[in-house]
């Protein structure tokens, strides 16, 4: 896993207040019911974001992260991947996630993301004009893949994403990618991420030298500058690809 129950989602520099937030349940096009967490922007910008967790699914870190995005004007919704096999339930430290990870498919992930996008575009979800995705590790690679799998996506952001999740779809990619890689990641070699960035039609890659996997975590003071820069890169990317 990337982030555990002790991880804390860092706030963006200059963040404001979020609006209402709480648990919701979404329904995908194949009938799957999935847990999600919605956070309305305190000062909406017209943009929204789908937060795609690591292999743990929808746990506290990603609920909090949806709120962090709402604090900078993006209506957010964080999703779970395991409704088809584990139902709508808790994803705390005791959840045995790997058997469910092994049953996920690109088509199922895309259907769940599409349900979150539809929610964000609805009046209930904020009625946003542009939708982005952001993901971490397992979710980071799948976030990049949404560039190919989601029509009209404004952009796809991934932290320490696994390139093999996105590479099979690179020829179909349409939305721009923001790729945030950890330079000292022992499990995801930077050259593999660089290869995907070169193959994608529109990709911006930032490598954080010396940073480990899962550096985007407020509990590590030594990662603070990297976290703040990552937020700056995200905000600049969203501004550049919003209308």
LINURSUL-V581771 format. One record per residue. SS is DSSP state (H for helix, E for strand, C for the rest). D_FIRST is the distance of its C-alpha to the first C-alpha in whole Angstrom. Layout:
BEGIN
SS:D_FIRST ; SS:D_FIRST
END
This chain:
BEGIN
C:0 ; C:4 ; C:6 ; C:7 ; C:11 ; C:12 ; C:11 ; C:14 ; C:15 ; C:18 ; C:21 ; C:23 ; C:26 ; C:29 ; C:27 ; C:30 ; C:29 ; E:27 ; E:29 ; E:29 ; E:25 ; E:24 ; E:22 ; E:24 ; E:24 ; E:24 ; E:26 ; C:25 ; C:28 ; C:27 ; C:28 ; C:24 ; E:23 ; E:20 ; E:19 ; E:19 ; E:20 ; E:23 ; E:24 ; E:27 ; E:28 ; C:31 ; C:33 ; C:32 ; C:32 ; C:32 ; E:29 ; E:26 ; E:22 ; E:19 ; E:16 ; E:13 ; C:10 ; C:6 ; C:6 ; C:6 ; C:10 ; C:12 ; C:11 ; H:13 ; H:12 ; H:13 ; H:16 ; H:17 ; H:16 ; H:19 ; H:21 ; H:21 ; H:22 ; H:25 ; C:26 ; C:27 ; C:28 ; E:26 ; E:26 ; E:22 ; E:20 ; E:17 ; E:16 ; C:14 ; C:14 ; C:15 ; H:19 ; H:20 ; H:19 ; H:18 ; C:20 ; C:20 ; C:18 ; C:16 ; C:12 ; C:12 ; C:10 ; C:13 ; C:12 ; C:11 ; C:9 ; H:10 ; H:13 ; H:13 ; H:11 ; C:14 ; C:17 ; C:16 ; C:18 ; H:19 ; H:22 ; H:20 ; H:18 ; H:21 ; H:23 ; H:21 ; H:20 ; H:24 ; H:25 ; H:23 ; H:25 ; H:28 ; H:27 ; H:27 ; H:30 ; C:32 ; C:34 ; C:32 ; C:29 ; C:31 ; C:33 ; C:31 ; C:33 ; E:30 ; E:26 ; E:23 ; E:20 ; E:17 ; E:13 ; E:10 ; C:8 ; H:9 ; H:11 ; H:13 ; H:14 ; H:15 ; H:17 ; H:19 ; H:20 ; H:21 ; H:24 ; H:25 ; H:25 ; C:26 ; C:29 ; C:30 ; C:27 ; C:28 ; E:25 ; E:21 ; E:19 ; E:15 ; E:13 ; C:12 ; C:12 ; C:13 ; H:17 ; H:17 ; H:16 ; H:19 ; H:21 ; C:23 ; C:24 ; H:25 ; H:29 ; H:29 ; C:27 ; C:29 ; C:27 ; E:27 ; E:23 ; E:22 ; E:19 ; E:18 ; E:16 ; E:15 ; C:18 ; C:17 ; C:13 ; C:14 ; C:12 ; C:13 ; C:17 ; H:19 ; H:22 ; H:20 ; H:19 ; H:23 ; H:24 ; H:22 ; H:24 ; H:27 ; H:27 ; C:26 ; C:30 ; C:29 ; E:26 ; E:25 ; E:23 ; E:22 ; E:21 ; E:20 ; C:21 ; C:20 ; C:17 ; C:13 ; C:10 ; C:9 ; C:13 ; C:13 ; C:13 ; C:17 ; C:16 ; C:17 ; H:21 ; H:21 ; H:18 ; H:21 ; H:23 ; H:20 ; H:19 ; H:22 ; H:23 ; H:20 ; H:22 ; H:25 ; H:24 ; H:23 ; H:26 ; H:28 ; H:27 ; H:27 ; H:31 ; H:31 ; C:30 ; C:32 ; C:35
END
